[in-house]
Amino acid sequence: MNALVERTRLVVLGLVVAYPFVDFALRKSGLPVLPSLWDEAVLVLGLALVARRLRAGAPLRLSPVLRPIGLFMAVAAANVLADLPHLSIGLEGLRADFEYMAALLIALNLVDEPRDLHRSVYAMVGLGSLAAAHGLYQYVTNAPMPPEWVSVTESLRTRAYSIVGSPNGLGDYLALLVPLAVGWAFYERSTWRRAALLAAGGVIVAGLLSTFSRGAWLGLAAAGAVVAHALNRRLVPVLLLAAVALGVAVPPVRERMVQLVSPSYLERATVPGGRLFRWNEAYKQMAHSPLTGAGVGQWGGAVAARRLGVIYTDNYYAKTMAESGLPGLVAFVALMGSCAALGARVCRSLGRRRERLLAFGLWGALLVVIVHNAVENIFEIPFLNAYFWFLAGLLTVLPVLVQGDPAGDAVGARSPGAPAAGGRRS
């Protein structure tokens, strides 16, 4: 029985790590039902394994971000209950907002050894490099794409989207992998592993550039600046010079960024359907009902688009504000702030240990998504939502694994009746 449980644990972790590829394969298979339900089944199975461990007497590992998750969930649930005529939409919105947070508890409580963490990240980077290579192939071969992905004033031939189906989604996927590849490469003592990680990172960066996703580029730049400043302030000007050199060496990248501040772009962004127009509509919806917004699931996301025909906001913060009013926005910003602060806390807790390089990589990945969500609905892409919370769980449990106590408590959080992280049990 224990062997079966162990195999199931590894299968759950493997399916979460391979999420984008498994999901793509199942959706292309033509099978009924399974493509829509497999990810929920994996999350439920993972939580069932966590519950089994608790029944066996293992402590529940917690995370500092669970409290702001609880606050955000309470605000959203109160919003749904206050709008009973749209209860079914509200419940669907709650599911979309919160179900993938289960990946946090799965990573916290099913990753038992450092090798589990290393294998998870190696697999993520390896699979991501395959998606990046596929994106590069699309760019080189001028893969067809919807015309709205490129402005009429731009001369781009195409934009990579690979198995993700959208350039911005692929861009975020690849951008969050860059800090992981770099952090793990500098951590590795093995020359060939370091070389493999850096090579994979190079392919991922090239694939990221071929998406021409400005939001993903800005997310990676912001994450890189924060992590570099925390690691060594002298790295910040180096990164700045590298970014400038990249713009000079790759004219399409420079043109794409310059176009962002051009009068023509700003004019198009303010007309109906433009990004700034959508943000302003979200603000007006909040201003109309500042305490409740339009209601969970009723503005700017996948549920609202499917059930009510409302367009995406292209800004997850604006979506939350429009749906849940100012209370929802404050709770969500507090949650994202807690996730950002988690990285700093874990890095400090590791001191001068080499493993802090791993923490910086995980922290950078979270920051990419946190920033990119300000210009896209990144959490509306299921595998990116699951990846974010899974990586947050890995970051939280990293100090426990470093201390060599698999039953220990995650940094900054305690199980009921348990000692602080690293403390001894009698």
Disulfide bonds with the S-S distance in Angstrom:
none
